[in-house]
Amino acid sequence: MARVTIIGQGYVGLTIASFASNHHTVTGLDNRTEVVQNLNAGKSHIEGVSSADLARHIADGSYFASSDPKSITGAEIIVIAVPTPLDRDRKPDMSYLESACKVIGDNLDSVALIINESTSFPGTVRDFIKPTVEKYSKNKLEHLYAVSPERVDPGREDWNQQNTPRLYAGLTKEASEKTKNFYATFCEHLVEVTSPEVAEAAKLFENTFRQVNIALVMNLRLSPKR
């Protein structure tokens, strides 16, 4: 059992938190006060995460939500699950990721495994997250870094975090091994790839595939009948 902090309690972060809480002690960090209050009252706002399961995790002490950045102190594993939208120029908006990195750098007081689940471009873990955390780190700690892109399919009951195959890779062999050990506690199918960049690129391909198919279906539905 590990002490885990998941930054972001949206449809990705809370879903992971729900599964991880069966095996670890999880803190769900989110800066939305109302969301945190509702979560600690056992009220889920995410499809696929039942309020009953959430209340059970809270009752047995395996899950707690917080908006206090200092709550990550002492965490052994940090999972970043924040939004990565595009800005007005259709370029990646990295502000949420940077905020998460700042929280980690400012408050984490011991070496931890930092895993990014947020969808982003190849090189995000190596060239953005790691140097940004190091920039803000007060203790100059040498953390371990990895990526395991989120794979949530809202509305599906047959595929979930347990049976959906998951890619992962660390910047080092040790990071990869620790990432595998963490996800293996609640995921059945883990696939290690050769580098974080491969995992990041695979996620973009998956998103592109889905978007093209959705666009095709919507175009067929909206096309005038002949």
N, C-alpha and C positions, 0 to 999 in steps of 0.2 A: 504493500500500500504506500502510495506517495502523496505528498502534499502538492496539489495542482491548482494553479490559477488560470482561468480562461478569461481573456480580455475580450469583452464584447458578448452580450447575452441576447443576440438576435437569433434568427432561425438556424444559423450555423453553431454559434457558441453555446446556446442553451441545449441544442440537440446533443452536442458532444458532452456537455456537462451532465445531462441526464444519464447517458450510458456510462460515462467515466465514474459517476458517483456510486455505481454498484461495486466498485473495486478500489476507489481512492477517496481521499478527502478533498473536496473541490470547493474553491471560492470562485464565484462568478462575478467578475468585475465589470461594471457598466456605469457610465456617468449620467444615466437617466434616472433621477431619484425616484420617480413614480414607478418605473419598471422594477427597480430594486425592491421597493416597498411591497409591490404586488407579489414578486417572486418569493420574498421571505414570508408572505402570508399564504404561500402555497398556491398562488394563482398563475398559471401559465398563460402566456400570450402568443405561444407558437404552436401551430398545427403540428401534430406528431409528438408533442411532449404533453402528456396528460397532467392535469393539476394533481391527480391522485398520486402519480409517481413522484412529482415534485414535492408534495407534502410528506411523502414517505422518506425521501432523502433528507429533508429538513429535520424531521422527527428523529431520525437515527444519527444525525450530526454529520452526515457525509456531504451535505451541500449547504452553502450559505452565500447569499448575494450581498455585494457591497459596492458602494460608490467611492470608498476611501482608497486612494492609490496605495497607501501604506499597508493595506491588507495583503499585498503580495509578498511582504517581508517573510523570508523563510521558505518560500515556495521552492520545490525541487524541479518542477516542470511548469513552464509558462506556455500556454497556447494562445496565439494571436488569431482572433476571429472577428476582425473589424471590416467595415465596408471598404471597398476599393472602387469607387465610381470613376467616371470620366468627367473632366471639367468642361467648360464651355467650348474649349478648343479641341475636344475629343481626345485629350491627353490624360494619362493616369493622374488622378488626384491622390497624392500620397500623404495628405494631411492626417488622415486617421491612423495610418501606419506609423507616421512620425510621432504622433501623440502617444501611441502604445509603446514605442521604443523609448520615449522620454520617461514614461511612467516606470518602465523596467529599469532604466539607467538611474533614475533618481531614488528608487526605493528598494531594489533588490540588493540584499546585503551578503549574499553567498552565491557560489557558483551554481548555475542551474542549466537545464536543457530548455532552449527557447525554440518552439516549433511554430512556423507560420502556416496557417490554414487559409488565409485570405488569398483570393485569386489575384495574381499580378504577373508582370512580365518576367521572362527568364533572367535571372541575375538578381532578383529582389532580395533574397536572403543573403547572398554573398556581398553584393555591392551597395545595398541600402540598409537592410535591417541590422546586420552586424556592425558596420561602421557608425550607424546612428546610435545604437545602444552604447557603443564604446564612447561616443562623443559625450553623452550625457552621464555616463557612469562615474560616480564619485569615488568608488573603490577600485576602479580599473580592474575589474574581475574578468577573467577569461572564460566566458560562458561557452556552452556547446550550442550549435545552431543546426537546425534541420527544417525541412519542409514536408508537409503531407497535405496536399490540397484538399479542401472540403469536397465532400460528395454527398450532398443532400438533394433528394428528389421530392419536393413537397407534393403531398397528395397521394403518394404511393404507400401502400401498406405492405406490399410484398418485399420491398427493398428498404433496408434501414442501415444504421451504422454497424450493425453486427455482421450482416451478410453481404454488404457491398464491398467489392475489392477496393483496396486503398493503396496508392503509390506513396513511397516515402524515400527520402535520401538525406543524409547529413553532410555537413562540410568536412567532417572527419569520420573515421571508422567508429570511434567511440560514440559520436552523436547518432550515427545510423543505428547502432546496436541498442542504445537507450531508447530511441524512438520506436524501434520494433518492439521492445519489451513493454513499452507503455501501451501502444495501440493493441498489442496482442491480448491484453486483458479484456478487451471488449470488441475486437474485430477478428473475424474468422479468416479473412483473405488479405494478406499483406504482400505487396510486391516491391522489393527494393530495386531502384533504378540506379544508374551509374553516377548521377550527380543531381543536386537540387535543381539545376537548370532543366534537366530532362523532365522532372516531375512538374515543374512550373509550366513548361511548354505543353506537356500533355493535357494539363487542365485547360489551357487556352484552346487547344484543338477540340476538346470535349465541348466547351462552351460554344465554339464556332459551329460545330456539328449540330448542336441543339438549336441554335438560333436560325441556321439556314433551314432546318426542317420545320421549325415553327413558322418562319416567314412563308415557306412554301404552302403549308396548310392554310394559313390565314389568307394568302393570296387566292387560293382555290375557293375558299369559303366566300370571299368578298367579290370574286369575279362575277360579272353579270351573266345570267343564263343565256345560252344561245339557242 
